[in-house]
Amino acid sequence: MPRYYFDIREGDDLAPDEEGLDLPSIELVQEEAARVLADMARDTVRKDRDKAGHEMAIEVRDDHGPVLQVKFTFEMDRHRN
């Protein structure tokens, strides 16, 4: 079963995944990347409520190189406090 690494990118910062996960299909890889990114987005919105915007991504690679990337960007325009 192939091993996939889910590197986390927030802005210009990259946190490489040193352990990885063994997953049997690219569909499960995509689901895992989307789940992790959704959790990151939820946590970021909760803790950085005053931040105007944020970019984050999960960059998935295997032993041969990049496989896929899932991105999330949000911007916030408050009209009232």
C-alpha positions in Angstrom: 0.0 0.0 0.0 1.5 3.4 -0.9 2.5 5.9 1.8 1.4 9.5 1.4 2.7 12.5 3.2 0.4 15.5 4.0 2.5 18.6 4.2 0.8 21.6 5.7 1.3 25.1 4.2 0.1 28.2 5.9 1.0 31.3 4.0 4.7 31.0 3.3 5.3 28.4 6.1 5.6 24.7 5.3 5.4 22.0 7.9 6.5 18.7 6.3 4.8 15.5 7.3 7.5 13.1 8.5 5.3 10.1 9.2 2.8 9.8 6.4 -0.2 7.5 6.1 -0.7 4.3 4.2 -3.8 4.6 2.0 -5.1 2.3 -0.7 -6.5 4.8 -3.1 -6.2 8.4 -4.4 -9.8 9.0 -3.5 -9.0 8.2 0.2 -6.0 10.5 0.0 -8.2 13.3 -1.4 -10.7 12.8 1.4 -8.0 12.8 4.1 -6.5 16.0 2.7 -9.9 17.7 2.5 -10.7 16.6 6.1 -7.4 17.9 7.5 -7.8 21.2 5.6 -11.4 21.7 6.8 -10.2 21.2 10.5 -7.4 23.7 10.0 -9.8 26.2 8.5 -12.3 25.9 11.3 -9.6 26.2 14.0 -8.0 29.2 12.2 -11.3 31.1 12.0 -12.0 30.5 15.7 -8.6 31.6 16.9 -7.8 34.4 14.4 -11.2 36.2 14.4 -9.7 39.6 13.8 -7.4 38.5 10.9 -8.6 39.8 7.5 -7.6 36.7 5.5 -5.6 33.5 5.4 -4.3 31.0 2.9 -3.6 27.4 3.7 -3.1 24.2 1.8 -2.4 20.5 2.2 0.3 19.4 -0.2 0.3 15.6 -0.6 3.3 13.7 -1.9 4.4 10.1 -2.1 7.9 8.6 -2.4 8.0 9.7 -6.1 6.9 13.3 -5.6 3.8 15.6 -5.5 0.4 13.9 -5.8 -2.2 16.6 -5.2 -2.8 19.9 -3.4 -5.9 21.0 -1.6 -6.2 24.8 -1.0 -8.3 27.0 1.2 -8.3 30.8 1.1 -10.7 33.1 3.0 -11.0 36.8 3.4 -13.2 38.6 5.9 -14.7 42.0 5.4 -16.4 43.2 8.5 -18.9 46.0 8.0 -19.6 46.4 11.7 -17.9 45.3 14.9 
